Amino acid sequence: MNGIQAEIDDYLARYAATLTSYGARAAAGLWGVPGMILDDRGAGVVESREAMAEGLERSHPFYRRLGRRGPRGRPAVRNSLDTSWAA
């Protein structure tokens, strides 16, 4: 594994940990600001980490209903760099 791949794996592992622990503040700390949020209802810009954390906290009930395995029961997601992380 090269250095870039290791950095990406580390970032994704940290990000996955914040999501599975519902750590909105920690997850927001991994995003750049301003940030963009895209979903099936539209797109928006988030100007601060505080606003990002608040938005992530509002999504927690939805993700709790899905469970920690992610949508449709998939245990993992693969990105284009062939790095796996828990969904």
The first five atom37 places (N, CA, C, CB, O) and aatype in JSON, in Angstrom:
{
  "aatype": [12, 2, 7, 9, 5, 0, 6, 9, 3, 3, 18, 10, 0, 1, 18, 0, 0, 16, 10, 16, 15, 18, 7, 0, 1, 0, 0, 0, 7, 10, 17, 7, 19, 14, 7, 12, 9, 10, 3, 3, 1, 7, 0, 7, 19, 19, 6, 15, 1, 6, 0, 12, 0, 6, 7, 10, 6, 1, 15, 8, 14, 13, 18, 1, 1, 10, 7, 1, 1, 7, 14, 1, 7, 1, 14, 0, 19, 1, 2, 15, 10, 3, 16, 15, 17, 0, 0],
  "atom_mask": [
    [1, 1, 1, 1, 1],
    [1, 1, 1, 1, 1],
    [1, 1, 1, 0, 1],
    [1, 1, 1, 1, 1],
    [1, 1, 1, 1, 1],
    [1, 1, 1, 1, 1],
    [1, 1, 1, 1, 1],
    [1, 1, 1, 1, 1],
    [1, 1, 1, 1, 1],
    [1, 1, 1, 1, 1],
    [1, 1, 1, 1, 1],
    [1, 1, 1, 1, 1],
    [1, 1, 1, 1, 1],
    [1, 1, 1, 1, 1],
    [1, 1, 1, 1, 1],
    [1, 1, 1, 1, 1],
    [1, 1, 1, 1, 1],
    [1, 1, 1, 1, 1],
    [1, 1, 1, 1, 1],
    [1, 1, 1, 1, 1],
    [1, 1, 1, 1, 1],
    [1, 1, 1, 1, 1],
    [1, 1, 1, 0, 1],
    [1, 1, 1, 1, 1],
    [1, 1, 1, 1, 1],
    [1, 1, 1, 1, 1],
    [1, 1, 1, 1, 1],
    [1, 1, 1, 1, 1],
    [1, 1, 1, 0, 1],
    [1, 1, 1, 1, 1],
    [1, 1, 1, 1, 1],
    [1, 1, 1, 0, 1],
    [1, 1, 1, 1, 1],
    [1, 1, 1, 1, 1],
    [1, 1, 1, 0, 1],
    [1, 1, 1, 1, 1],
    [1, 1, 1, 1, 1],
    [1, 1, 1, 1, 1],
    [1, 1, 1, 1, 1],
    [1, 1, 1, 1, 1],
    [1, 1, 1, 1, 1],
    [1, 1, 1, 0, 1],
    [1, 1, 1, 1, 1],
    [1, 1, 1, 0, 1],
    [1, 1, 1, 1, 1],
    [1, 1, 1, 1, 1],
    [1, 1, 1, 1, 1],
    [1, 1, 1, 1, 1],
    [1, 1, 1, 1, 1],
    [1, 1, 1, 1, 1],
    [1, 1, 1, 1, 1],
    [1, 1, 1, 1, 1],
    [1, 1, 1, 1, 1],
    [1, 1, 1, 1, 1],
    [1, 1, 1, 0, 1],
    [1, 1, 1, 1, 1],
    [1, 1, 1, 1, 1],
    [1, 1, 1, 1, 1],
    [1, 1, 1, 1, 1],
    [1, 1, 1, 1, 1],
    [1, 1, 1, 1, 1],
    [1, 1, 1, 1, 1],
    [1, 1, 1, 1, 1],
    [1, 1, 1, 1, 1],
    [1, 1, 1, 1, 1],
    [1, 1, 1, 1, 1],
    [1, 1, 1, 0, 1],
    [1, 1, 1, 1, 1],
    [1, 1, 1, 1, 1],
    [1, 1, 1, 0, 1],
    [1, 1, 1, 1, 1],
    [1, 1, 1, 1, 1],
    [1, 1, 1, 0, 1],
    [1, 1, 1, 1, 1],
    [1, 1, 1, 1, 1],
    [1, 1, 1, 1, 1],
    [1, 1, 1, 1, 1],
    [1, 1, 1, 1, 1],
    [1, 1, 1, 1, 1],
    [1, 1, 1, 1, 1],
    [1, 1, 1, 1, 1],
    [1, 1, 1, 1, 1],
    [1, 1, 1, 1, 1],
    [1, 1, 1, 1, 1],
    [1, 1, 1, 1, 1],
    [1, 1, 1, 1, 1],
    [1, 1, 1, 1, 1]
  ],
  "atom_positions": [
    [[0.86, -1.17, 0.0], [0.0, 0.0, 0.0], [0.9, 1.23, 0.0], [-0.97, 0.0, 1.23], [1.83, 1.33, 0.8]],
    [[0.61, 2.18, -0.9], [1.42, 3.39, -0.96], [0.95, 4.41, 0.08], [1.36, 4.0, -2.37], [-0.07, 4.21, 0.75]],
    [[1.7, 5.51, 0.22], [1.4, 6.51, 1.24], [0.03, 7.16, 1.08], [0.0, 0.0, 0.0], [-0.67, 7.38, 2.06]],
    [[-0.34, 7.47, -0.16], [-1.64, 8.09, -0.4], [-2.76, 7.14, -0.03], [-1.77, 8.52, -1.88], [-3.74, 7.53, 0.61]],
    [[-2.63, 5.89, -0.44], [-3.64, 4.88, -0.11], [-3.79, 4.74, 1.4], [-3.28, 3.51, -0.74], [-4.9, 4.63, 1.91]],
    [[-2.67, 4.74, 2.12], [-2.71, 4.63, 3.58], [-3.42, 5.84, 4.2], [-1.29, 4.5, 4.16], [-4.2, 5.7, 5.14]],
    [[-3.15, 7.04, 3.66], [-3.81, 8.24, 4.17], [-5.31, 8.19, 3.92], [-3.21, 9.5, 3.52], [-6.11, 8.55, 4.79]],
    [[-5.69, 7.73, 2.74], [-7.12, 7.62, 2.42], [-7.78, 6.59, 3.33], [-7.32, 7.23, 0.94], [-8.86, 6.84, 3.87]],
    [[-7.15, 5.44, 3.49], [-7.69, 4.41, 4.38], [-7.86, 4.93, 5.8], [-6.79, 3.17, 4.38], [-8.87, 4.67, 6.44]],
    [[-6.86, 5.67, 6.29], [-6.92, 6.24, 7.64], [-8.08, 7.22, 7.76], [-5.6, 6.94, 7.99], [-8.84, 7.17, 8.73]],
    [[-8.21, 8.11, 6.77], [-9.3, 9.09, 6.81], [-10.66, 8.39, 6.79], [-9.19, 10.06, 5.62], [-11.54, 8.72, 7.58]],
    [[-10.83, 7.42, 5.9], [-12.1, 6.72, 5.8], [-12.42, 5.93, 7.07], [-12.1, 5.79, 4.6], [-13.57, 5.85, 7.47]],
    [[-11.4, 5.36, 7.68], [-11.61, 4.64, 8.95], [-12.06, 5.61, 10.04], [-10.32, 3.89, 9.38], [-12.98, 5.31, 10.81]],
    [[-11.41, 6.78, 10.11], [-11.82, 7.77, 11.11], [-13.23, 8.27, 10.83], [-10.84, 8.95, 11.13], [-14.03, 8.42, 11.76]],
    [[-13.54, 8.52, 9.57], [-14.87, 9.0, 9.21], [-15.93, 7.95, 9.52], [-14.91, 9.39, 7.73], [-16.98, 8.27, 10.07]],
    [[-15.66, 6.7, 9.16], [-16.6, 5.61, 9.46], [-16.84, 5.5, 10.96], [-16.08, 4.28, 8.9], [-17.97, 5.27, 11.4]],
    [[-15.78, 5.65, 11.75], [-15.93, 5.58, 13.21], [-16.84, 6.69, 13.73], [-14.57, 5.67, 13.89], [-17.63, 6.46, 14.65]],
    [[-16.73, 7.89, 13.16], [-17.6, 8.98, 13.62], [-19.04, 8.71, 13.23], [-17.15, 10.33, 13.03], [-19.96, 9.06, 13.97]],
    [[-19.25, 8.09, 12.08], [-20.62, 7.8, 11.65], [-21.24, 6.68, 12.47], [-20.64, 7.43, 10.18], [-22.4, 6.79, 12.88]],
    [[-20.49, 5.61, 12.71], [-21.06, 4.48, 13.46], [-21.25, 4.8, 14.93], [-20.18, 3.26, 13.31], [-22.05, 4.16, 15.61]],
    [[-20.51, 5.8, 15.45], [-20.71, 6.21, 16.84], [-21.66, 7.4, 16.94], [-19.37, 6.56, 17.49], [-21.91, 7.91, 18.03]],
    [[-22.19, 7.84, 15.79], [-23.07, 9.01, 15.73], [-22.39, 10.24, 16.34], [-24.4, 8.73, 16.45], [-23.02, 11.02, 17.05]],
    [[-21.1, 10.38, 16.05], [-20.32, 11.51, 16.56], [-20.37, 12.68, 15.58], [0.0, 0.0, 0.0], [-19.42, 12.89, 14.82]],
    [[-21.45, 13.43, 15.59], [-21.66, 14.51, 14.62], [-20.55, 15.56, 14.69], [-23.01, 15.17, 14.84], [-20.09, 16.03, 13.65]],
    [[-20.14, 15.94, 15.88], [-19.1, 16.97, 16.02], [-17.75, 16.47, 15.47], [-18.95, 17.38, 17.51], [-17.04, 17.2, 14.78]],
    [[-17.43, 15.23, 15.78], [-16.18, 14.66, 15.27], [-16.24, 14.51, 13.74], [-15.9, 13.28, 15.92], [-15.25, 14.79, 13.06]],
    [[-17.38, 14.08, 13.21], [-17.52, 13.94, 11.76], [-17.41, 15.3, 11.08], [-18.87, 13.29, 11.41], [-16.75, 15.43, 10.05]],
    [[-18.03, 16.3, 11.65], [-17.97, 17.65, 11.08], [-16.53, 18.15, 11.05], [-18.85, 18.62, 11.87], [-16.16, 18.91, 10.15]],
    [[-15.72, 17.74, 12.01], [-14.33, 18.15, 12.06], [-13.5, 17.58, 10.91], [0.0, 0.0, 0.0], [-12.4, 18.08, 10.64]],
    [[-14.0, 16.55, 10.24], [-13.3, 15.95, 9.13], [-13.68, 16.56, 7.78], [-13.56, 14.47, 9.1], [-13.1, 16.22, 6.75]],
    [[-14.66, 17.45, 7.78], [-15.13, 18.09, 6.56], [-14.46, 19.45, 6.41], [-16.67, 18.24, 6.57], [-14.1, 20.09, 7.39]],
    [[-14.28, 19.88, 5.18], [-13.83, 21.23, 4.89], [-15.03, 22.17, 4.9], [0.0, 0.0, 0.0], [-16.15, 21.75, 4.59]],
    [[-14.81, 23.41, 5.23], [-15.88, 24.4, 5.18], [-15.44, 25.58, 4.3], [-16.26, 24.89, 6.61], [-14.27, 25.95, 4.32]],
    [[-16.35, 26.16, 3.55], [-17.75, 25.73, 3.47], [-17.85, 24.35, 2.82], [-18.58, 26.75, 2.68], [-17.0, 23.97, 2.01]],
    [[-18.89, 23.64, 3.18], [-19.1, 22.3, 2.65], [-20.38, 22.24, 1.84], [0.0, 0.0, 0.0], [-21.26, 23.09, 1.98]],
    [[-20.49, 21.24, 1.0], [-21.69, 21.05, 0.2], [-22.34, 19.74, 0.59], [-21.36, 21.07, -1.31], [-21.68, 18.71, 0.74]],
    [[-23.64, 19.79, 0.75], [-24.44, 18.61, 1.05], [-25.31, 18.33, -0.16], [-25.3, 18.81, 2.34], [-26.0, 19.21, -0.66]],
    [[-25.27, 17.09, -0.63], [-26.11, 16.67, -1.74], [-26.94, 15.48, -1.31], [-25.26, 16.31, -2.99], [-26.41, 14.54, -0.7]],
    [[-28.22, 15.51, -1.61], [-29.06, 14.33, -1.39], [-30.14, 14.3, -2.45], [-29.68, 14.34, 0.03], [-30.13, 15.12, -3.37]],
    [[-31.07, 13.36, -2.33], [-32.08, 13.22, -3.38], [-33.11, 14.33, -3.37], [-32.77, 11.89, -3.23], [-33.95, 14.4, -4.27]],
    [[-33.07, 15.2, -2.38], [-34.01, 16.32, -2.31], [-33.39, 17.62, -2.78], [-34.52, 16.49, -0.91], [-34.12, 18.59, -3.03]],
    [[-32.09, 17.68, -2.92], [-31.46, 18.92, -3.36], [-30.03, 19.03, -2.91], [0.0, 0.0, 0.0], [-29.39, 18.05, -2.53]],
    [[-29.53, 20.25, -2.95], [-28.14, 20.55, -2.58], [-28.13, 21.82, -1.75], [-27.23, 20.68, -3.84], [-29.01, 22.68, -1.88]],
    [[-27.13, 21.94, -0.92], [-26.98, 23.14, -0.11], [-25.56, 23.32, 0.36], [0.0, 0.0, 0.0], [-24.76, 22.38, 0.36]],
    [[-25.25, 24.54, 0.75], [-23.92, 24.87, 1.26], [-24.02, 25.04, 2.77], [-23.36, 26.16, 0.59], [-24.96, 25.67, 3.27]],
    [[-23.05, 24.48, 3.48], [-22.98, 24.61, 4.92], [-21.76, 25.48, 5.22], [-22.89, 23.21, 5.64], [-20.64, 25.14, 4.84]],
    [[-21.99, 26.59, 5.9], [-20.95, 27.6, 6.08], [-20.0, 27.36, 7.26], [-21.59, 28.92, 6.26], [-18.91, 27.94, 7.3]],
    [[-20.39, 26.52, 8.22], [-19.56, 26.34, 9.41], [-19.59, 24.89, 9.88], [-20.03, 27.28, 10.55], [-20.48, 24.12, 9.51]],
    [[-18.61, 24.52, 10.69], [-18.59, 23.17, 11.27], [-19.77, 22.98, 12.21], [-17.27, 22.92, 12.02], [-20.33, 21.88, 12.28]],
    [[-20.16, 24.02, 12.91], [-21.31, 23.93, 13.81], [-22.58, 23.59, 13.02], [-21.51, 25.26, 14.59], [-23.35, 22.71, 13.42]],
    [[-22.78, 24.28, 11.89], [-23.95, 23.99, 11.06], [-23.87, 22.58, 10.49], [-24.07, 25.02, 9.92], [-24.89, 21.89, 10.38]],
    [[-22.67, 22.14, 10.13], [-22.49, 20.78, 9.62], [-22.85, 19.76, 10.7], [-21.02, 20.57, 9.14], [-23.57, 18.8, 10.43]],
    [[-22.37, 19.97, 11.91], [-22.66, 19.05, 13.02], [-24.16, 19.02, 13.3], [-21.89, 19.47, 14.29], [-24.72, 17.95, 13.54]],
    [[-24.81, 20.17, 13.28], [-26.25, 20.21, 13.52], [-27.01, 19.43, 12.45], [-26.76, 21.65, 13.57], [-27.95, 18.7, 12.76]],
    [[-26.6, 19.58, 11.19], [-27.23, 18.83, 10.11], [-27.02, 17.33, 10.26], [0.0, 0.0, 0.0], [-27.94, 16.55, 10.05]],
    [[-25.8, 16.94, 10.62], [-25.51, 15.51, 10.83], [-26.34, 14.96, 11.98], [-24.02, 15.3, 11.11], [-26.85, 13.84, 11.9]],
    [[-26.48, 15.73, 13.05], [-27.3, 15.29, 14.19], [-28.75, 15.09, 13.78], [-27.21, 16.31, 15.34], [-29.41, 14.16, 14.24]],
    [[-29.26, 15.96, 12.91], [-30.64, 15.81, 12.45], [-30.82, 14.54, 11.61], [-31.06, 17.03, 11.63], [-31.92, 14.01, 11.53]],
    [[-29.75, 14.06, 11.0], [-29.85, 12.84, 10.18], [-29.75, 11.56, 11.01], [-28.76, 12.84, 9.12], [-30.04, 10.48, 10.5]],
    [[-29.35, 11.65, 12.26], [-29.15, 10.46, 13.08], [-30.39, 9.57, 13.19], [-28.71, 10.86, 14.45], [-30.25, 8.35, 13.09]],
    [[-31.6, 10.11, 13.38], [-32.76, 9.2, 13.45], [-32.92, 8.35, 12.19], [-34.03, 9.99, 13.68], [-33.27, 7.17, 12.28]],
    [[-32.67, 8.93, 11.03], [-32.74, 8.18, 9.78], [-31.72, 7.06, 9.76], [-32.52, 9.12, 8.58], [-32.05, 5.91, 9.45]],
    [[-30.47, 7.38, 10.11], [-29.42, 6.37, 10.08], [-29.61, 5.31, 11.16], [-28.07, 7.02, 10.24], [-29.23, 4.16, 10.97]],
    [[-30.19, 5.68, 12.28], [-30.48, 4.68, 13.32], [-31.51, 3.68, 12.81], [-30.98, 5.36, 14.62], [-31.42, 2.49, 13.11]],
    [[-32.51, 4.17, 12.04], [-33.5, 3.26, 11.48], [-32.85, 2.3, 10.48], [-34.63, 4.04, 10.8], [-33.27, 1.14, 10.38]],
    [[-31.85, 2.75, 9.75], [-31.16, 1.88, 8.8], [-30.29, 0.86, 9.5], [-30.31, 2.71, 7.84], [-30.06, -0.23, 8.98]],
    [[-29.82, 1.2, 10.67], [-28.86, 0.35, 11.36], [-27.46, 0.7, 10.89], [0.0, 0.0, 0.0], [-27.28, 1.46, 9.95]],
    [[-26.48, 0.13, 11.55], [-25.09, 0.47, 11.23], [-24.58, -0.2, 9.97], [-24.21, 0.1, 12.38], [-23.47, 0.09, 9.52]],
    [[-25.36, -1.09, 9.4], [-24.9, -1.78, 8.19], [-25.12, -0.94, 6.95], [-25.62, -3.11, 8.04], [-24.54, -1.25, 5.9]],
    [[-25.91, 0.1, 7.02], [-26.11, 0.96, 5.86], [-27.35, 0.59, 5.07], [0.0, 0.0, 0.0], [-28.09, -0.32, 5.46]],
    [[-27.59, 1.29, 3.97], [-28.8, 1.06, 3.19], [-28.87, -0.34, 2.61], [-28.89, 2.08, 2.08], [-27.85, -0.9, 2.2]],
    [[-30.05, -0.88, 2.58], [-30.32, -2.2, 1.99], [-29.47, -3.3, 2.59], [-30.09, -2.15, 0.5], [-29.21, -4.31, 1.93]],
    [[-29.02, -3.13, 3.84], [-28.28, -4.17, 4.52], [-26.89, -4.43, 4.02], [0.0, 0.0, 0.0], [-26.3, -5.45, 4.37]],
    [[-26.35, -3.55, 3.21], [-25.0, -3.76, 2.69], [-23.97, -3.54, 3.79], [-24.73, -2.82, 1.5], [-23.98, -2.5, 4.44]],
    [[-23.08, -4.5, 3.99], [-22.12, -4.37, 5.08], [-20.96, -3.44, 4.79], [-21.58, -5.7, 5.42], [-20.3, -2.99, 5.72]],
    [[-20.69, -3.14, 3.53], [-19.53, -2.31, 3.21], [-19.76, -1.59, 1.88], [-18.23, -3.17, 3.15], [-20.63, -1.97, 1.1]],
    [[-18.98, -0.57, 1.67], [-19.04, 0.21, 0.43], [-17.63, 0.21, -0.14], [-19.56, 1.68, 0.67], [-16.66, 0.23, 0.61]],
    [[-17.51, 0.18, -1.44], [-16.2, 0.26, -2.09], [-16.14, 1.56, -2.87], [-15.94, -0.96, -3.03], [-17.07, 1.9, -3.6]],
    [[-15.03, 2.27, -2.7], [-14.87, 3.5, -3.49], [-14.03, 3.21, -4.73], [-14.22, 4.62, -2.64], [-13.57, 2.08, -4.93]],
    [[-13.83, 4.22, -5.55], [-13.13, 4.03, -6.82], [-11.65, 3.71, -6.64], [-13.29, 5.26, -7.68], [-11.0, 3.27, -7.59]],
    [[-11.11, 3.92, -5.44], [-9.71, 3.6, -5.19], [-9.55, 2.2, -4.62], [-9.11, 4.61, -4.24], [-8.46, 1.81, -4.2]],
    [[-10.65, 1.43, -4.62], [-10.63, 0.06, -4.14], [-10.3, 0.0, -2.66], [-9.63, -0.76, -4.93], [-9.6, -0.9, -2.2]],
    [[-10.82, 0.97, -1.91], [-10.67, 1.01, -0.46], [-12.01, 0.67, 0.15], [-10.15, 2.4, 0.03], [-13.02, 1.27, -0.21]],
    [[-12.05, -0.26, 1.07], [-13.31, -0.64, 1.71], [-13.44, 0.05, 3.05], [-13.4, -2.16, 1.88], [-12.45, 0.27, 3.75]],
    [[-14.67, 0.39, 3.4], [-14.95, 0.9, 4.74], [-16.38, 0.53, 5.09], [-14.73, 2.44, 4.84], [-17.2, 0.33, 4.2]],
    [[-16.67, 0.44, 6.36], [-18.0, 0.1, 6.82], [-18.96, 1.21, 6.47], [-18.02, -0.17, 8.33], [-18.64, 2.39, 6.67]],
    [[-20.11, 0.86, 5.94], [-21.1, 1.87, 5.57], [-21.85, 2.36, 6.77], [-22.07, 1.33, 4.54], [-22.73, 3.22, 6.65]]
  ]
}
